[in-house]
């Protein structure tokens, strides 16, 4: 059965469903790397992808945006030692779905909404306040435009509105 559209899980109500030790069959998060590049280098700027809405982001949307940002910045920079990409949020919330049969005669085979707690189908990041940082990308001054473009492209894969903030990591040397 295919996944439902992202709009089905964008907004949330009720408490988080996160106690994985009590939930059988929780699929692991699709995102496999949260840090990419060289974290120990001396960078000039940090470009942040900030979420402007309250909502949820499924793990497959987060992985798609991470892959797109990584592909875009490595194409511009050339190698993985000149930047540091960090996904700051982890998908803790377990998503449930009451699967329904969709063929002729299915109404006689299932109970519909009776006892419709649902089975785990994936995980999601819950954004509970506006202004949370979702991704951070540290670069040298030469690659600032490429970093901003990479996060702009990555934000297209996310279901919530985002903005990009650029902040210098070093104070500019004053010339006299």
C-alpha positions in Angstrom: 0.0 0.0 0.0 1.6 3.4 -0.9 2.2 6.2 1.5 -0.5 8.8 2.0 0.4 12.3 0.9 2.4 14.5 3.2 -0.6 16.8 3.8 -2.2 14.0 5.9 0.6 14.2 8.5 1.6 17.9 8.3 -0.5 19.1 11.3 -0.8 17.3 14.6 -3.1 17.1 17.5 -2.6 15.4 20.8 0.5 14.2 22.6 3.6 12.8 20.9 3.6 9.0 20.4 7.3 8.3 21.1 7.7 5.3 23.5 9.3 2.9 21.0 10.0 0.3 23.6 6.2 -0.3 23.9 5.4 0.0 20.2 6.0 -3.2 18.1 7.0 -2.8 14.5 8.2 0.8 14.4 10.1 1.3 11.2 13.5 3.0 11.6 14.0 6.5 10.3 15.0 6.7 6.7 17.5 9.5 7.4 20.9 7.7 7.8 23.4 10.5 8.3 22.8 13.6 10.4 26.3 15.2 9.9 28.2 15.4 6.7 31.4 17.1 5.8 34.2 18.3 8.1 33.1 19.7 11.5 36.5 20.7 12.7 37.4 23.2 10.0 37.4 27.0 10.5 34.4 28.3 8.7 33.3 31.9 8.0 29.5 31.6 7.7 26.7 29.5 9.0 23.5 29.2 6.9 20.5 27.9 8.8 17.2 26.5 7.5 14.6 27.8 9.9 11.0 26.5 10.1 8.3 29.3 10.2 5.3 27.0 11.0 4.3 24.6 13.7 3.8 21.0 12.3 5.3 17.7 11.5 7.9 16.6 8.9 8.0 13.0 7.9 11.3 11.2 7.9 11.2 10.5 4.2 10.8 14.3 3.5 13.6 15.1 5.8 15.9 12.6 4.1 14.9 13.9 0.6 15.8 17.4 1.6 19.1 16.3 3.2 20.1 14.4 0.1 19.2 17.3 -2.2 21.2 19.8 0.0 24.2 17.5 0.1 24.1 16.9 -3.7 23.8 20.6 -4.4 26.6 21.8 -2.1 29.1 19.0 -3.1 28.5 19.9 -6.8 29.3 23.5 -6.0 32.2 23.0 -3.6 33.8 19.9 -5.1 34.6 17.8 -2.1 33.2 17.1 1.4 36.0 18.8 3.3 35.0 22.4 2.6 31.6 22.4 4.3 29.7 21.0 7.3 26.0 20.1 6.9 24.1 19.2 10.1 20.5 18.0 10.4 19.5 19.1 13.9 16.1 17.5 14.3 15.5 13.7 14.9 12.2 12.0 13.9 11.0 10.7 17.3 7.2 10.8 16.8 5.7 7.5 15.5 3.0 7.9 12.8 0.1 5.5 12.8 -2.3 4.6 10.0 -5.6 2.7 10.0 -5.1 0.8 6.7 -8.3 0.4 4.7 -8.9 -2.1 1.9 -9.6 -0.5 -1.4 -11.2 -3.1 -3.7 -14.7 -4.3 -4.5 -16.5 -5.9 -1.6 -14.0 -4.5 1.0 -16.8 -3.0 3.0 -17.9 -6.6 4.1 -14.3 -7.5 5.1 -13.3 -4.7 7.5 -14.6 -2.9 10.5 -14.0 0.6 9.3 -13.4 3.0 12.1 -14.1 0.6 15.0 -11.0 0.3 17.2 -9.0 2.3 14.7 -5.8 2.9 16.6 -3.6 2.2 13.6 -0.3 0.5 13.0 3.0 2.3 12.8 4.0 3.3 9.3 6.9 5.8 9.9 8.3 8.5 12.1 8.2 12.3 12.0 9.9 15.4 13.4 7.6 17.5 15.5 8.2 21.2 15.2 6.5 22.6 18.3 7.6 26.3 18.0 8.3 28.7 15.2 11.9 29.5 14.6 13.4 26.1 15.2 16.5 25.3 13.2 16.1 22.3 11.0 19.4 22.2 9.1 22.7 24.1 9.5 25.4 24.5 6.8 28.8 25.9 7.6 30.9 27.2 4.7 33.8 29.4 3.8 33.1 32.9 2.4 33.6 31.7 -1.2 30.8 29.2 -1.1 28.2 31.3 0.7 25.9 31.7 -2.4 26.1 28.0 -3.1 25.2 27.1 0.5 22.2 29.4 0.4 21.0 28.0 -2.9 21.5 24.4 -1.5 19.2 25.1 1.4 16.7 26.8 -0.8 16.5 23.8 -3.0 16.2 21.5 0.0 13.4 23.5 1.5 11.2 22.7 -1.5 11.0 19.1 -0.3 9.6 20.1 3.1 5.9 20.4 3.8 6.2 23.5 6.1 7.3 27.1 5.3 10.9 27.8 5.9 13.3 30.7 5.8 17.1 30.9 5.4 19.2 32.8 7.9 22.9 33.7 7.3 25.1 34.5 10.3 28.9 35.1 10.3 30.9 32.9 12.6 33.8 35.3 12.9 33.9 39.0 13.6 35.2 40.8 10.6 38.6 42.2 11.1 38.4 46.0 11.4 40.8 47.9 9.1 42.2 51.2 10.3 
